[in-house]
Amino acid sequence: MDGEEETELQNPFPSPPSHYTKYTTHNLNLLELLRERVGGADLSTVNQYEVLKDQTNVPEWSLIQLEKPRVDWILEEGQYTVFGDTWFVKENIPSLEELGGHQLYPADPGVDRRPALSNILRSMLVTYSQLLDALLAPPPTASSMAPPEWQKQVEWITVLAQNIMAAANDLRPVQARGSLELMMRRQVELRRGETKVIHEKCDELEAKLEAMRGTVQKVSGAKAAPREEKRPAVSTVLSTDDVLRWAEEIA
């Protein structure tokens, strides 16, 4: 790999690899034809020029380069390389012991670490107090070859601090999961509140529409009712002359 390609791989936004131009339709068709003619044989052991001698524009480089990445190889190795960086198939946070440190808490995440972390915190407080005493002590004599007491306390505080930081880093997935759960709960509560407001507004509108519908029906009923015509009252009182005249007409 020359210097330009290496620089391009380290670029935060690298360009596509230079061999992407080889993935033409013609070359892919040649690869498919080579597979059909070879059958189940290994393509790396086959002379592609002899197999594809009746084809035109057979590339000088091996058509095997156009093969897709072998996923089984990636799973077997447990890692893959993209743009010069190595990525693991299964994300694994190395423990403090795997990094070469002195781990003071249980490595098994299923074991409760709170007692061990409490002991580490108390040990740090005691060591800090001893460090202050060592700093207030008179300096050693010139003939003394033993390391100063404060140096031992500083080294032990460093070990304790590494354990606390490593334990906190191990809890990052738990913290991320808890933060995501809290965010989703807030979104659900917010949507429930908005839905409740919408339902209340809909109920209010339905009540207003029902009242308007009742008013319209009353007005329509009043207009459709027939008006009764007032007729003059007929007197039913008959005189004696009227009765005699009626009797003569009948006779």
ABEGO torsion letter per residue (X at the ends): XBAAAAAAAABABBBBBAAAAABBAAAAAAAAAAAAAAEABBAAABBAAAAAAABBGBBABBAAAABBBBAAAAAAAGBBBBGGBBBBABBBBBBAAAAGBBBABBABAABBAAAAAAAAAAAAAAAAAAAAAAAABBBBBAABABBBAAAAAAAAAAAAAAAAAAAAAAAAAAAAAAAAAAAAAAAAAAAAAAAAAAAAAAAAAAAAAAAAAAAAAAAAAAAABBBBBBBBBBBABBBAAAAAAAAAAAX
